[in-house]
């Protein structure tokens, strides 16, 4: 299962990412690198519209389908 989780660098987002990454492919996004080697981390500041557009284009090419979203940011 491919999951996208926002806010993976700390708190609930990090805890969920660490818990789910052993069973699922995690695309984790945050402004800071969470240093979790088992995930596909991508830098993204959700408040930056240009950065969102660039990220979306790259993400669709790399992971064409997602099975779930956890919007934590």
N, C-alpha and C positions, 0 to 999 in steps of 0.2 A: 504494500500500500504506500502511495506517495502522499506525504502530508506537508503542508506549508504552515510554519509556525512563525509568527511575528514576535519580536521582543525576546529573542532567545539568549541575550547576554546576561540576564540576571532575573531574580525572582521566580515567579510562577512560570514564565516562559522558559527559563533555563531548566527548571525542575521537570516540566513536561517533556522538554526535548531530551533530557538525559534519560528519563523513564521510557519514552517511546522509541528511542533510536535503536535499541537492540532488536526490535521486531519490525520496524518500518523504515523506509527511506525518508529522511527528513530534509526538507529545504528550509533552512532557518535564515531569517532575515533580522538584522538589527544594525544600529549605527556602529556598535563596537564589536570586535571579534570575540566570540565567547570561548574560543579555544576548546571546542568540543570536537575531537578528531573524527568521530563517527557520523558527522552530518555534512551536508552540502551547505556551508555557510556563504551567504552573499550579503555584502554591505548594502544597506538601503536606508536612507532618511526619508520616511514617509511624508514629511512636510515639504520636500523638494520635488516639484512636479516634473522637472526635466530628468531628475534621477529616477523617478518612478517609471517614466516612459522608457528610458534606456534599460532599466532593470527588467521590465516586462518583456521587451523584445528578446533579451538574452535568456531569460528564464523559460520562455515558451520554446525556444530552440533546444535548450538543454533538458527540460522536463516537460514534454508536451501535454501530459495530463496529470491532474491532481485528484486524489480521492477524498481529501478533506482539508479544511482550513481551520486553524486555531488562531484567531485574531486577538493577540494579547498586547499589542503596542498601543 
